[in-house]
Amino acid sequence: MTTTIETAVGPRAIINGKQVDYFGGTSYYSLHADSRLIEAARDAISRYGTGPGNTYDTPPMQRLRGEITRFFGTQDAHVVASGYLSDMMLAHTLAPRFDVAFVDQKAHYSVYDGLRVTGKPIVSFSHRDPEDLEARLRESLPPRRVPLVMSDGVFPVTGAIAPVKSYADVLEGYPGGILCIDDSHGVGVLGEQGRGTYEHGGVSGTNHYFGATLSKAFGALGGFVTGTHEFIEDVLRSDRIPEGASPLSTGAVAAAAEGLRILTDHPELRAQLRANVSHLRAGLSKLGIDTPDTPVPILCIVGRDGMDLKTASKRLRDRGIVVSHIGPSGYSDSPSVEVLRIAVFSGHTVEQLDRLLGSLSKVL
């Protein structure tokens, strides 16, 4: 049966005609339903139309780039139609700077698709394994050649965090080595200021790049990269996407800018999200379900003998609770067994979290 959501995404939603507690998707701050983003989009469309219909710059896009640089503390940024395209844009731009790409074997499809267009050799290394990365570098990188290492920052199904500091340490032995991540699930969530996996992992310095999305924590649509003025000029000069792809709609641009402003000005939202994650993780532990002790708002229940998670997800839905059931190897980083993926929002109440825990205790 087709799943149809008939309201804005949020802690409560109407799905297939039934009001439910919603623990799916990626709207970690429920900004997709926030009246401030909706009003910003409405005002921008009224003034500037649905989109420029060309590659001209616009005041809403200028504001969005400004909010991105303010949030991430960078000099400049460039925005494209999706986070998926941001990985391709990075790969295009960085292609002249590396010879061989080394990629986590469970990296998102966008990572592999983005790198394939460069025509450079791609070598996979074991999932989240710096030691195997180092072995693959020794084995597959010709002398005096430059590697690029690429991975998700936060993996979308399991919520696992890439060991970016260890990757950066490995690359210190390779002059010019580049570290690049798709941080779509990390930005807005991880780090003291919400700047993502690099901030969380204590990685700073040059030759570290990331692409990300505006469609998850920031409540809108689109993808982006950040960096120095020189790097963004290189993006615009080296890559075909900025010149050949239509820009985002005006409403999406204005909504994204407002979402970034809200998360910049209201760090208490991150504190609330982390409190909810901690509460649910503690409750799962009492049920005998261990999850990594991180702030990532993705909690994954991995199937084991005696569990029928597909039936459990249906029984939860009968109780008015929606989580995501994903079959074996059903997505980029899915394990070889079925899982329940639970997304936590800052707007979930303690009562909702406890209702989920109580229901899980009965259906698992």
C-alpha positions as a Markdown table, in Angstrom:
| # | Residue | x | y | z |
|---|---|---|---|---|
| 1 | Met | 0.0 | 0.0 | 0.0 |
| 2 | Thr | 1.2 | 3.5 | -0.9 |
| 3 | Thr | 2.1 | 5.6 | 2.2 |
| 4 | Thr | 0.7 | 9.1 | 1.9 |
| 5 | Ile | 1.5 | 11.8 | 4.5 |
| 6 | Glu | -1.4 | 14.3 | 4.5 |
| 7 | Thr | 0.1 | 16.9 | 6.8 |
| 8 | Ala | 3.4 | 18.7 | 7.2 |
| 9 | Val | 6.2 | 16.5 | 8.6 |
| 10 | Gly | 6.4 | 16.7 | 12.4 |
| 11 | Pro | 6.2 | 14.8 | 15.7 |
| 12 | Arg | 2.5 | 14.2 | 14.9 |
| 13 | Ala | 1.3 | 13.6 | 11.4 |
| 14 | Ile | -1.6 | 12.2 | 9.5 |
| 15 | Ile | -0.5 | 9.2 | 7.4 |
| 16 | Asn | -3.0 | 7.3 | 5.3 |
| 17 | Gly | -5.8 | 9.1 | 7.1 |
| 18 | Lys | -4.6 | 8.3 | 10.6 |
| 19 | Gln | -3.0 | 10.6 | 13.1 |
| 20 | Val | 0.2 | 9.1 | 14.4 |
| 21 | Asp | 3.3 | 9.7 | 16.5 |
| 22 | Tyr | 5.8 | 10.1 | 13.7 |
| 23 | Phe | 9.4 | 8.8 | 14.1 |
| 24 | Gly | 10.4 | 8.6 | 10.5 |
| 25 | Gly | 12.3 | 10.7 | 8.0 |
| 26 | Thr | 14.8 | 13.4 | 8.7 |
| 27 | Ser | 13.1 | 16.6 | 9.9 |
| 28 | Tyr | 15.1 | 16.7 | 13.1 |
| 29 | Tyr | 13.8 | 20.1 | 14.2 |
| 30 | Ser | 10.4 | 19.9 | 12.5 |
| 31 | Leu | 11.2 | 23.0 | 10.6 |
| 32 | His | 9.4 | 21.8 | 7.5 |
| 33 | Ala | 6.2 | 22.6 | 9.4 |
| 34 | Asp | 7.5 | 25.8 | 11.0 |
| 35 | Ser | 5.3 | 28.9 | 10.3 |
| 36 | Arg | 8.4 | 31.1 | 10.1 |
| 37 | Leu | 9.8 | 29.1 | 7.2 |
| 38 | Ile | 6.4 | 29.0 | 5.5 |
| 39 | Glu | 5.9 | 32.7 | 5.9 |
| 40 | Ala | 9.5 | 33.4 | 4.6 |
| 41 | Ala | 8.8 | 31.3 | 1.5 |
| 42 | Arg | 5.4 | 33.0 | 0.9 |
| 43 | Asp | 6.9 | 36.5 | 1.1 |
| 44 | Ala | 9.8 | 35.7 | -1.2 |
| 45 | Ile | 7.5 | 34.2 | -3.8 |
| 46 | Ser | 5.2 | 37.2 | -3.7 |
| 47 | Arg | 8.1 | 39.5 | -4.3 |
| 48 | Tyr | 10.4 | 37.6 | -6.6 |
| 49 | Gly | 8.2 | 34.9 | -8.2 |
| 50 | Thr | 8.7 | 31.2 | -8.1 |
| 51 | Gly | 12.2 | 31.3 | -9.5 |
| 52 | Pro | 14.6 | 33.4 | -11.6 |
| 53 | Gly | 14.3 | 31.2 | -14.7 |
| 54 | Asn | 18.0 | 31.8 | -15.3 |
| 55 | Thr | 21.3 | 31.7 | -13.5 |
| 56 | Tyr | 21.0 | 35.3 | -12.2 |
| 57 | Asp | 21.7 | 35.9 | -8.5 |
| 58 | Thr | 18.7 | 37.0 | -6.4 |
| 59 | Pro | 18.3 | 38.6 | -3.0 |
| 60 | Pro | 16.9 | 35.5 | -1.4 |
| 61 | Met | 19.9 | 33.4 | -2.7 |
| 62 | Gln | 22.3 | 36.1 | -1.4 |
| 63 | Arg | 20.6 | 35.9 | 2.0 |
| 64 | Leu | 20.8 | 32.1 | 2.0 |
| 65 | Arg | 24.5 | 32.1 | 1.2 |
| 66 | Gly | 25.0 | 34.6 | 4.0 |
| 67 | Glu | 23.1 | 32.4 | 6.5 |
| 68 | Ile | 25.2 | 29.4 | 5.5 |
| 69 | Thr | 28.5 | 31.2 | 6.0 |
| 70 | Arg | 27.2 | 32.6 | 9.3 |
| 71 | Phe | 26.2 | 29.2 | 10.6 |
| 72 | Phe | 29.4 | 27.4 | 9.5 |
| 73 | Gly | 31.8 | 30.2 | 10.1 |
| 74 | Thr | 33.2 | 30.1 | 6.5 |
| 75 | Gln | 34.0 | 32.8 | 3.9 |
| 76 | Asp | 31.7 | 31.7 | 1.2 |
| 77 | Ala | 29.2 | 29.0 | 0.0 |
| 78 | His | 27.5 | 27.8 | -3.1 |
| 79 | Val | 24.0 | 26.3 | -3.3 |
| 80 | Val | 22.7 | 23.6 | -5.8 |
| 81 | Ala | 19.3 | 21.9 | -6.2 |
| 82 | Ser | 20.0 | 18.9 | -3.9 |
| 83 | Gly | 22.5 | 17.4 | -1.4 |
| 84 | Tyr | 22.9 | 14.6 | -3.9 |
| 85 | Leu | 24.3 | 17.1 | -6.4 |
| 86 | Ser | 26.6 | 18.7 | -3.8 |
| 87 | Asp | 28.8 | 15.5 | -3.8 |
| 88 | Met | 29.0 | 15.5 | -7.5 |
| 89 | Met | 30.0 | 19.2 | -7.5 |
| 90 | Leu | 32.7 | 18.5 | -4.9 |
| 91 | Ala | 34.0 | 15.6 | -7.0 |
| 92 | His | 34.2 | 17.7 | -10.1 |
| 93 | Thr | 35.9 | 20.5 | -8.4 |
| 94 | Leu | 38.5 | 18.4 | -6.6 |
| 95 | Ala | 39.2 | 16.0 | -9.5 |
| 96 | Pro | 42.3 | 17.9 | -10.7 |
| 97 | Arg | 43.8 | 17.6 | -7.2 |
| 98 | Phe | 43.7 | 13.8 | -6.6 |
| 99 | Asp | 44.6 | 10.6 | -8.5 |
| 100 | Val | 42.8 | 7.8 | -6.7 |
| 101 | Ala | 39.5 | 7.9 | -4.6 |
| 102 | Phe | 39.2 | 5.7 | -1.5 |
| 103 | Val | 35.6 | 5.4 | -0.4 |
| 104 | Asp | 33.8 | 3.7 | 2.5 |
| 105 | Gln | 32.1 | 0.6 | 1.1 |
| 106 | Lys | 28.8 | 1.7 | 2.6 |
| 107 | Ala | 29.0 | 5.4 | 1.5 |
| 108 | His | 25.8 | 6.9 | 0.2 |
| 109 | Tyr | 24.9 | 6.4 | -3.5 |
| 110 | Ser | 25.6 | 10.1 | -4.1 |
| 111 | Val | 29.2 | 9.7 | -3.1 |
| 112 | Tyr | 29.9 | 6.9 | -5.6 |
| 113 | Asp | 27.8 | 8.6 | -8.3 |
| 114 | Gly | 29.7 | 11.8 | -7.8 |
| 115 | Leu | 33.1 | 10.2 | -8.0 |
| 116 | Arg | 32.3 | 8.1 | -11.1 |
| 117 | Val | 31.9 | 11.2 | -13.2 |
| 118 | Thr | 35.5 | 12.1 | -12.6 |
| 119 | Gly | 36.8 | 9.0 | -14.3 |
| 120 | Lys | 39.4 | 8.5 | -11.5 |
| 121 | Pro | 40.0 | 5.1 | -10.0 |
| 122 | Ile | 37.8 | 4.2 | -7.0 |
| 123 | Val | 38.9 | 1.9 | -4.3 |
| 124 | Ser | 36.5 | 0.8 | -1.5 |
| 125 | Phe | 37.7 | 0.3 | 2.1 |
| 126 | Ser | 35.9 | -1.5 | 4.9 |
| 127 | His | 33.1 | 0.4 | 6.6 |
| 128 | Arg | 34.3 | 2.9 | 9.2 |
| 129 | Asp | 37.7 | 1.2 | 9.3 |
| 130 | Pro | 40.8 | 3.5 | 9.3 |
| 131 | Glu | 43.2 | 0.5 | 9.5 |
| 132 | Asp | 41.7 | -1.0 | 6.3 |
| 133 | Leu | 41.8 | 2.5 | 4.7 |
| 134 | Glu | 45.6 | 2.6 | 5.5 |
| 135 | Ala | 46.1 | -0.9 | 4.0 |
| 136 | Arg | 44.2 | 0.0 | 0.8 |
| 137 | Leu | 46.3 | 3.2 | 0.5 |
| 138 | Arg | 49.5 | 1.2 | 0.7 |
| 139 | Glu | 48.2 | -1.4 | -1.7 |
| 140 | Ser | 46.5 | 0.7 | -4.3 |
| 141 | Leu | 48.0 | 4.2 | -4.4 |
| 142 | Pro | 50.9 | 4.5 | -6.8 |
| 143 | Pro | 54.0 | 6.3 | -5.6 |
| 144 | Arg | 53.9 | 10.1 | -5.5 |
| 145 | Arg | 50.1 | 10.1 | -6.2 |
| 146 | Val | 47.5 | 12.0 | -4.2 |
| 147 | Pro | 44.5 | 10.2 | -2.5 |
| 148 | Leu | 41.0 | 11.5 | -1.8 |
| 149 | Val | 39.2 | 9.8 | 1.0 |
| 150 | Met | 35.4 | 10.1 | 0.9 |
| 151 | Ser | 32.6 | 8.9 | 3.3 |
| 152 | Asp | 29.3 | 9.8 | 4.8 |
| 153 | Gly | 29.8 | 11.8 | 8.0 |
| 154 | Val | 26.7 | 10.3 | 9.6 |
| 155 | Phe | 25.3 | 7.1 | 8.0 |
| 156 | Pro | 21.6 | 7.4 | 7.2 |
| 157 | Val | 20.2 | 4.1 | 8.4 |
| 158 | Thr | 22.4 | 3.1 | 11.4 |
| 159 | Gly | 23.3 | 6.6 | 12.5 |
| 160 | Ala | 26.9 | 5.6 | 12.8 |
| 161 | Ile | 29.5 | 8.4 | 12.7 |
| 162 | Ala | 32.5 | 8.2 | 10.4 |
| 163 | Pro | 35.9 | 8.3 | 12.3 |
| 164 | Val | 36.9 | 11.4 | 10.5 |
| 165 | Lys | 39.8 | 12.3 | 12.9 |
| 166 | Ser | 41.4 | 8.9 | 12.3 |
| 167 | Tyr | 41.0 | 9.3 | 8.5 |
| 168 | Ala | 42.6 | 12.8 | 8.8 |
| 169 | Asp | 45.5 | 11.2 | 10.8 |
| 170 | Val | 46.0 | 8.5 | 8.2 |
| 171 | Leu | 46.1 | 11.2 | 5.4 |
| 172 | Glu | 48.9 | 13.1 | 7.2 |
| 173 | Gly | 51.3 | 10.5 | 5.7 |
| 174 | Tyr | 50.2 | 11.4 | 2.1 |
| 175 | Pro | 51.1 | 14.9 | 1.0 |
| 176 | Gly | 48.2 | 16.7 | -0.6 |
| 177 | Gly | 45.7 | 14.0 | 0.6 |
| 178 | Ile | 42.1 | 15.2 | 0.7 |
| 179 | Leu | 39.3 | 14.2 | 3.1 |
| 180 | Cys | 35.8 | 14.8 | 1.9 |
| 181 | Ile | 32.4 | 13.8 | 3.5 |
| 182 | Asp | 28.7 | 13.9 | 2.7 |
| 183 | Asp | 27.5 | 15.4 | 5.9 |
| 184 | Ser | 23.8 | 15.6 | 5.1 |
| 185 | His | 22.8 | 13.9 | 8.4 |
| 186 | Gly | 25.5 | 15.6 | 10.5 |
| 187 | Val | 25.1 | 19.3 | 9.8 |
| 188 | Gly | 22.7 | 21.1 | 12.2 |
| 189 | Val | 23.0 | 18.2 | 14.6 |
| 190 | Leu | 26.6 | 17.3 | 15.6 |
| 191 | Gly | 29.1 | 19.6 | 17.1 |
| 192 | Glu | 29.0 | 22.3 | 19.7 |
| 193 | Gln | 27.7 | 24.8 | 17.1 |
| 194 | Gly | 25.9 | 22.2 | 15.0 |
| 195 | Arg | 28.5 | 22.4 | 12.2 |
| 196 | Gly | 28.6 | 18.7 | 11.7 |
| 197 | Thr | 30.8 | 15.7 | 11.8 |
| 198 | Tyr | 34.1 | 17.5 | 11.5 |
| 199 | Glu | 33.3 | 19.8 | 14.5 |
| 200 | His | 32.1 | 16.7 | 16.5 |
| 201 | Gly | 35.3 | 14.8 | 15.6 |
| 202 | Gly | 37.7 | 17.7 | 16.2 |
| 203 | Val | 38.9 | 17.9 | 12.6 |
| 204 | Ser | 40.1 | 21.3 | 11.3 |
| 205 | Gly | 42.5 | 22.7 | 8.9 |
| 206 | Thr | 42.9 | 22.6 | 5.1 |
| 207 | Asn | 42.1 | 19.8 | 2.6 |
| 208 | His | 38.9 | 18.9 | 4.5 |
| 209 | Tyr | 35.7 | 19.4 | 2.5 |
| 210 | Phe | 32.1 | 18.5 | 2.9 |
| 211 | Gly | 28.8 | 18.7 | 0.9 |
| 212 | Ala | 25.4 | 18.6 | 2.6 |
| 213 | Thr | 21.7 | 19.2 | 2.3 |
| 214 | Leu | 19.2 | 21.8 | 3.4 |
| 215 | Ser | 16.4 | 19.2 | 3.4 |
| 216 | Lys | 16.9 | 17.6 | 6.8 |
| 217 | Ala | 17.9 | 19.6 | 9.8 |
| 218 | Phe | 17.3 | 23.0 | 8.1 |
| 219 | Gly | 13.8 | 22.2 | 7.0 |
| 220 | Ala | 13.9 | 23.2 | 3.3 |
| 221 | Leu | 15.4 | 21.9 | 0.1 |
| 222 | Gly | 18.7 | 22.0 | -1.7 |
| 223 | Gly | 22.4 | 21.2 | -1.3 |
| 224 | Phe | 25.5 | 23.3 | -0.6 |
| 225 | Val | 29.2 | 23.4 | -0.2 |
| 226 | Thr | 31.2 | 25.9 | 1.8 |
| 227 | Gly | 34.8 | 27.1 | 1.9 |
| 228 | Thr | 37.1 | 30.0 | 1.2 |
| 229 | His | 36.3 | 32.6 | -1.5 |
| 230 | Glu | 39.1 | 30.9 | -3.6 |
| 231 | Phe | 37.5 | 27.5 | -3.2 |
| 232 | Ile | 34.0 | 28.6 | -4.2 |
| 233 | Glu | 35.5 | 30.5 | -7.1 |
| 234 | Asp | 37.1 | 27.2 | -8.1 |
| 235 | Val | 33.7 | 25.4 | -7.8 |
| 236 | Leu | 32.1 | 27.9 | -10.1 |
| 237 | Arg | 35.0 | 27.7 | -12.6 |
| 238 | Ser | 35.6 | 24.0 | -12.5 |
| 239 | Asp | 32.1 | 22.4 | -12.3 |
| 240 | Arg | 29.3 | 22.3 | -14.8 |
| 241 | Ile | 26.5 | 22.1 | -12.3 |
| 242 | Pro | 26.4 | 25.8 | -11.3 |
| 243 | Glu | 26.2 | 26.9 | -15.0 |
| 244 | Gly | 24.1 | 24.1 | -16.4 |
| 245 | Ala | 21.5 | 23.2 | -13.6 |
| 246 | Ser | 18.5 | 25.4 | -12.8 |
| 247 | Pro | 18.7 | 27.1 | -9.4 |
| 248 | Leu | 16.3 | 26.3 | -6.5 |
| 249 | Ser | 12.9 | 27.8 | -6.4 |
| 250 | Thr | 12.6 | 31.1 | -4.6 |
| 251 | Gly | 10.4 | 29.6 | -1.8 |
| 252 | Ala | 12.9 | 26.8 | -1.0 |
| 253 | Val | 15.7 | 29.3 | -0.9 |
| 254 | Ala | 13.9 | 31.7 | 1.5 |
| 255 | Ala | 12.7 | 28.8 | 3.7 |
| 256 | Ala | 16.3 | 27.4 | 3.9 |
| 257 | Ala | 17.7 | 30.8 | 4.9 |
| 258 | Glu | 15.1 | 31.1 | 7.7 |
| 259 | Gly | 15.8 | 27.6 | 8.9 |
| 260 | Leu | 19.5 | 28.3 | 9.2 |
| 261 | Arg | 18.7 | 31.6 | 11.0 |
| 262 | Ile | 16.6 | 29.8 | 13.5 |
| 263 | Leu | 19.2 | 27.1 | 14.3 |
| 264 | Thr | 21.9 | 29.8 | 14.5 |
| 265 | Asp | 20.0 | 32.0 | 16.9 |
| 266 | His | 18.4 | 29.2 | 19.0 |
| 267 | Pro | 21.0 | 26.7 | 20.1 |
| 268 | Glu | 18.5 | 25.5 | 22.7 |
| 269 | Leu | 16.9 | 23.5 | 19.9 |
| 270 | Arg | 20.0 | 21.3 | 19.7 |
| 271 | Ala | 20.0 | 20.9 | 23.5 |
| 272 | Gln | 16.4 | 19.7 | 23.3 |
| 273 | Leu | 17.1 | 17.3 | 20.5 |
| 274 | Arg | 20.0 | 15.8 | 22.4 |
| 275 | Ala | 17.9 | 15.5 | 25.5 |
| 276 | Asn | 15.3 | 13.6 | 23.6 |
| 277 | Val | 17.9 | 11.3 | 22.0 |
| 278 | Ser | 19.4 | 10.6 | 25.4 |
| 279 | His | 16.0 | 9.8 | 26.9 |
| 280 | Leu | 15.1 | 7.4 | 24.2 |
| 281 | Arg | 18.5 | 5.8 | 24.2 |
| 282 | Ala | 18.3 | 5.2 | 27.9 |
| 283 | Gly | 14.9 | 3.7 | 27.6 |
| 284 | Leu | 16.0 | 1.4 | 24.8 |
| 285 | Ser | 18.9 | 0.2 | 27.0 |
| 286 | Lys | 16.4 | -0.8 | 29.7 |
| 287 | Leu | 14.7 | -2.9 | 27.0 |
| 288 | Gly | 18.0 | -4.6 | 26.3 |
| 289 | Ile | 18.6 | -2.7 | 23.1 |
| 290 | Asp | 22.0 | -1.0 | 22.9 |
| 291 | Thr | 22.7 | 1.9 | 20.6 |
| 292 | Pro | 25.8 | 4.0 | 20.2 |
| 293 | Asp | 26.2 | 6.8 | 22.8 |
| 294 | Thr | 26.2 | 9.7 | 20.4 |
| 295 | Pro | 24.0 | 12.8 | 19.8 |
| 296 | Val | 22.8 | 11.5 | 16.4 |
| 297 | Pro | 19.0 | 11.5 | 16.3 |
| 298 | Ile | 18.9 | 8.2 | 14.4 |
| 299 | Leu | 18.5 | 5.1 | 16.6 |
| 300 | Cys | 18.6 | 1.8 | 14.9 |
| 301 | Ile | 17.2 | -1.5 | 16.2 |
| 302 | Val | 19.0 | -4.3 | 14.4 |
| 303 | Gly | 17.2 | -7.6 | 13.9 |
| 304 | Arg | 18.4 | -10.7 | 15.6 |
| 305 | Asp | 17.1 | -14.3 | 16.1 |
| 306 | Gly | 13.6 | -14.3 | 17.3 |
| 307 | Met | 12.8 | -10.8 | 16.1 |
| 308 | Asp | 10.3 | -10.1 | 13.3 |
| 309 | Leu | 10.8 | -6.4 | 12.8 |
| 310 | Lys | 8.5 | -6.1 | 9.8 |
| 311 | Thr | 5.6 | -7.4 | 11.9 |
| 312 | Ala | 6.7 | -5.2 | 14.8 |
| 313 | Ser | 6.6 | -2.1 | 12.6 |
| 314 | Lys | 3.0 | -3.0 | 11.6 |
| 315 | Arg | 2.0 | -3.6 | 15.2 |
| 316 | Leu | 3.5 | -0.2 | 16.1 |
| 317 | Arg | 1.5 | 1.4 | 13.3 |
| 318 | Asp | -1.7 | -0.2 | 14.7 |
| 319 | Arg | -0.9 | 1.5 | 18.0 |
| 320 | Gly | -0.5 | 4.9 | 16.2 |
| 321 | Ile | 3.3 | 5.0 | 16.0 |
| 322 | Val | 5.3 | 5.1 | 12.8 |
| 323 | Val | 8.9 | 4.1 | 12.5 |
| 324 | Ser | 10.8 | 3.0 | 9.4 |
| 325 | His | 11.2 | -0.7 | 8.7 |
| 326 | Ile | 14.1 | -1.4 | 6.3 |
| 327 | Gly | 14.8 | -4.8 | 4.9 |
| 328 | Pro | 18.2 | -6.6 | 4.7 |
| 329 | Ser | 20.7 | -4.4 | 2.7 |
| 330 | Gly | 17.8 | -2.2 | 1.9 |
| 331 | Tyr | 19.7 | 1.1 | 1.7 |
| 332 | Ser | 23.2 | 2.3 | 1.3 |
| 333 | Asp | 24.5 | 1.5 | 4.8 |
| 334 | Ser | 21.8 | -1.0 | 5.9 |
| 335 | Pro | 23.2 | -4.2 | 7.5 |
| 336 | Ser | 22.5 | -7.6 | 6.0 |
| 337 | Val | 19.5 | -8.0 | 8.4 |
| 338 | Glu | 16.3 | -6.0 | 8.8 |
| 339 | Val | 16.2 | -3.0 | 11.1 |
| 340 | Leu | 13.9 | -0.5 | 12.6 |
| 341 | Arg | 15.1 | 3.1 | 12.1 |
| 342 | Ile | 13.8 | 5.6 | 14.6 |
| 343 | Ala | 14.2 | 9.3 | 13.9 |
| 344 | Val | 14.1 | 11.6 | 17.0 |
| 345 | Phe | 12.9 | 15.2 | 16.7 |
| 346 | Ser | 13.4 | 18.1 | 19.0 |
| 347 | Gly | 9.6 | 18.5 | 19.1 |
| 348 | His | 8.8 | 15.0 | 20.4 |
| 349 | Thr | 7.4 | 15.1 | 23.9 |
| 350 | Val | 8.5 | 12.9 | 26.7 |
| 351 | Glu | 5.1 | 11.3 | 26.6 |
| 352 | Gln | 5.6 | 10.4 | 22.9 |
| 353 | Leu | 9.0 | 8.9 | 23.6 |
| 354 | Asp | 7.7 | 6.9 | 26.5 |
| 355 | Arg | 4.7 | 5.8 | 24.5 |
| 356 | Leu | 7.1 | 4.5 | 21.8 |
| 357 | Leu | 9.2 | 2.7 | 24.4 |
| 358 | Gly | 6.2 | 1.1 | 26.0 |
| 359 | Ser | 4.9 | -0.1 | 22.7 |
| 360 | Leu | 8.3 | -1.5 | 21.7 |
| 361 | Ser | 8.4 | -3.5 | 24.9 |
| 362 | Lys | 5.2 | -5.2 | 23.8 |
| 363 | Val | 5.8 | -5.7 | 20.0 |
| 364 | Leu | 9.4 | -6.9 | 20.0 |
